[in-house]
Amino acid sequence: MTEAFDTRHARQPATPPRGARWSGSWGRPLPEPDGPSAIDVLIPTVGRTAELAVTLAGLAAQTDADFRVVLSDQSGTDDVAQRPAVSAMLRVLEAQGRPVTRLTHPERRGLAEHRQFLLDHATAPVVLYLDDDVWLEPGTVQRMADALAELGCGFVGSAVQGLSYLQDRRPHETTPFSLWDGPVVPEVVRRDTPGFARWSLHNAANLVHVQADLDIEPGGWLPYRVAWVGACAMYDRAALEQVGGFRFWDTLPVGHAGEDVVAQWRVMERFGGVGIVPSGAVHLEAPTTVTDREVDAPDVVFADPLGPQPHGSRPH
């Protein structure tokens, strides 16, 4: 990939891999799998029913992608997978031939630990971390997988958009938008680097407005430079594991945010990472279930020149 990107050369979808069984086959026995799924979709959840059901419905509409769903619930004794709307969508996924792994993880040790718990249960070469309040446009998962394979980088993100802001144009926040004009290469992003200014691209519905001006053909995609991508990020699992995954969780207090930023910055500086437009990911704009955000993970992990230490182990 050496040519400059423009809208005339937007990447087009590759030949679809093994996808979903259509409804006419749901009553037949599932065939024996001919190998593991290409993608593990890792979903951490706690205390949500409607939002999670919408998220799973979006996954069920990804009929061209080959994936397994790994759902980890931190709702304590209340098993979210048994709630009617959620269990119905899980049954649809299973009828389609998508394996579903249900996990419970009631002890809450923070976001990073929960993401590492999910990663420890992953077996596919590609993992998609998907938050439990995100709807995906049909074709989004395969589009991300095509981009990850073609670009050969460490992660590809589809930034979530809040469509209540569809009429709220913010040109001052989209100024940092920049397409990759050649091979994706490693880069370092920190608060004091120019790349950090790209964080504003993912506010409100900014990407919706940006991609509308690019005139990308349906099914195509273009990579752009990011600071990080929250809520919907697909990783080459080997790359994520090589930088330690989310094992830095024990350097953080339970109340933290920004754990995905840490993981992506580490992947970016060794393997590169991008966002793609159109994103196809919609934030449901529900109230957050993470109310304690006292500590921003990057400020801890990247602050100590000796490297992150287990939380509470530093001398006072």
SULDA-V102348 format. One record per backbone hydrogen bond with DSSP energy under -1.0 kcal/mol. NH is the residue of the N-H (numbers start at 1). CO is the residue of the C=O. Records with the same first field share a line. If there is no record, write none. Layout:
# SULDA-V102348
NH=CO ; CO
This chain:
# SULDA-V102348
9=6
11=221
20=63
21=96
25=22
26=23
28=25
40=126
41=68
42=128
43=70
45=72
53=49
54=50
55=51
56=52
57=53
58=54
59=55
60=56
61=57
62=59
63=61
65=62
68=39
69=99
70=41
71=101
72=43
73=103
74=45
78=75
82=79
83=80
87=83
88=84
89=85
90=86
91=87
92=88
93=89
94=90
95=91
96=92
97=94
98=93
101=69
103=71
105=73
114=110
115=111
116=112
117=113
118=114
119=115
120=116
121=118
122=119
127=235
128=40
129=233
130=42
131=231
135=282
137=280
140=137
143=139
144=140
145=141
146=142
147=143
148=144
149=145
150=146
151=147
152=148
154=272
156=234
157=274
158=232
161=281
162=204
165=162
166=163
168=165
169=167
173=170
177=174
180=223
187=268
193=190
196=193
197=194
198=195
199=196
200=197
201=198
202=199
203=200
206=203
209=205
210=206
211=207
212=208
213=210
214=211
220=217
221=11
222=277
224=275
225=178
233=129
234=156
235=127
236=154
237=125
240=236
241=237
242=238
243=239
244=241
245=240
247=244
249=246
251=248
252=249
256=254
257=295
262=258
263=259
264=260
265=261
266=262
267=263
268=264
269=265
270=267
271=267
274=155
275=224
276=157
277=222
282=135
283=161
284=133
295=255
297=257
299=296
300=297
301=297
302=298
307=304
311=250
313=310
